[in-house]
Amino acid sequence: MSLPSYFLVDLPEGAPLTPQLVADACHTLRRNRELYLAHRTTSQLIGLLAELGRNWLQPDDPFRQRALQEGPAHTGFSRATLERGLDAFFGGLTESNLRRLLRQDLGEESVLDAFQPAPEPSRRVRALGPRLLVQVAAGNLPDPTLLSIILGLLVRSAQFVKCASEGSFLPRLFGHSLRALDPKLAACLELAVWPGGRQDLEDVLLREGDCVVVTGEDATVASVRARTPVTTRFLGYGHRVSFGFIAAGVLHELSLETLADRAAADVTAWDQWGCLSPHLFYVQTGADQQFPSQFAAALAAALERWETRQPRGPLRPERAALIAARRDLYAVRAACGGTTRIWNSAGSTAWTVVYEEEPDFQLSCLDRFVYVKPVTSLARALQAAEPVRLHVSTVGLAAPAAQQAALAEELAAWGVRRICPLGQMQRPPLTWHHDGRPALGDLVTWIDWECEAPTGQTSAGPPSG
């Protein structure tokens, strides 16, 4: 299946992109939105997006087939990893989930169609999305970019998506799958890629957008924010890290093998490259001082099993060298005493587990390299993770049912924005609050219409101050 040259991202490598070309594309998107998107109903868009999701789940879908066949070479993920990730994402793109998201963030889906009654009898409200939504996407995972496109379509926004140089393959296929289903709707989407440093192109894009969404490293977010006009809504999603916490006593409800398998599922999802992937697992000792090291050994065995059924993608030489160097470091430490142990795949860098009694938070080098650290309590784990507190996204929690509510409250008070069961860290529901914010709600502008009160009623309220 060959893809036509429909989006800017389809242009041959090296084709010149100019500020005027970007400006013209933005003007075309605005016009197409008025013609093909602005007047669609929310129900129509929900049905179309759900159908798109169902298409991607079909084994014979040509875009899915191409993603699985060519994806490993373009993304660095194995076919099995891509298949698992696509199934998780598109499996959640259902009509019921989209409606839940709209009700959660906006109260009711019809506020995107027309003014709706507010609690006061003389007031009505309506939500409108930006006419042109500009997105600067990260390149580590496809899910955030695809979800942002979906959210933009729901709020009736034309979209210009600037993809990362190494992250355009799946968004491009997704765009073409939308075009195959509804060419007019796809005419409200533009996808492009250009090397970093093209400030001339980015400045035009930032001037044209009514809302700018940036996902990436903190420095990227800060740079784009500084160049975005002050009158333009800006939504930035910067660097985030995640970890797991395993409470003492959980083995009364889960076997050690099940617990380790769930943790391994989180490590292997997207080869640990997502912001929701765990860098380490804190394991509470409790009465059994050997539990953390036993869990580390079980996690190593689980990662070996996962490597058999879902192998990690091949690494560039510099990535493999980084893992090898870090392994050597911990092998030396392990040989010098009993506070460090290491397990790793034989003959490859496919996976690594480091057990270390020093509790300080340690960033992983990713690609299925994970730490296990014993702690006496959740409070001790959070104290050790304090240096990254402002960057923590998700904590995967495994604990006895009777303890979960109290632990969740402790995590929330410390600053964690998402708490989920172990095994679900890289599978947030469509309704999750990204970085603690309503992803759909942040896109819209609310309009209040204070109507003329019916005869015999009053619309008087408190003074405005």
HELIX and SHEET records of a PDB file:
HELIX    1   1 LEU A    8  ASP A   10  5                                   3    
HELIX    2   2 PRO A   19  TYR A   36  1                                  18    
HELIX    3   3 THR A   42  LEU A   57  1                                  16    
HELIX    4   4 PRO A   62  THR A   75  1                                  14    
HELIX    5   5 ARG A   79  GLY A   91  1                                  13    
HELIX    6   6 GLU A   95  LEU A  106  1                                  12    
HELIX    7   7 GLU A  109  LEU A  112  5                                   4    
HELIX    8   8 ASP A  143  LEU A  154  1                                  12    
HELIX    9   9 PHE A  169  LEU A  181  1                                  13    
HELIX   10  10 PRO A  183  ALA A  186  1                                   4    
HELIX   11  11 GLN A  199  GLU A  208  1                                  10    
HELIX   12  12 ASP A  218  ARG A  227  1                                  10    
HELIX   13  13 VAL A  250  HIS A  252  5                                   3    
HELIX   14  14 LEU A  256  THR A  268  1                                  13    
HELIX   15  15 ALA A  269  GLN A  272  5                                   4    
HELIX   16  16 PHE A  291  ARG A  309  1                                  19    
HELIX   17  17 PRO A  317  CYS A  336  1                                  20    
HELIX   18  18 LEU A  378  ALA A  384  1                                   7    
HELIX   19  19 GLU A  386  HIS A  391  5                                   6    
HELIX   20  20 ALA A  401  TRP A  414  1                                  14    
HELIX   21  21 GLY A  441  LEU A  443  5                                   3    
SHEET    1   A 3 GLN A 116  PRO A 117  0                                        
SHEET    2   A 3 ARG A 123  LEU A 128 -1                                        
SHEET    3   A 3 THR A 445  GLU A 450 -1                                        
SHEET    1   B 5 LEU A 189  VAL A 193  0                                        
SHEET    2   B 5 ALA A 158  CYS A 163  1                                        
SHEET    3   B 5 LEU A 132  VAL A 136  1                                        
SHEET    4   B 5 CYS A 211  THR A 215  1                                        
SHEET    5   B 5 ARG A 233  TYR A 237  1                                        
SHEET    1   C 7 THR A 340  ASN A 344  0                                        
SHEET    2   C 7 THR A 352  GLU A 356 -1                                        
SHEET    3   C 7 PHE A 369  VAL A 375  1                                        
SHEET    4   C 7 PRO A 278  GLN A 284  1                                        
SHEET    5   C 7 VAL A 241  ILE A 246  1                                        
SHEET    6   C 7 VAL A 392  ALA A 398  1                                        
SHEET    7   C 7 ARG A 418  PRO A 421  1                                        
END                                                                             
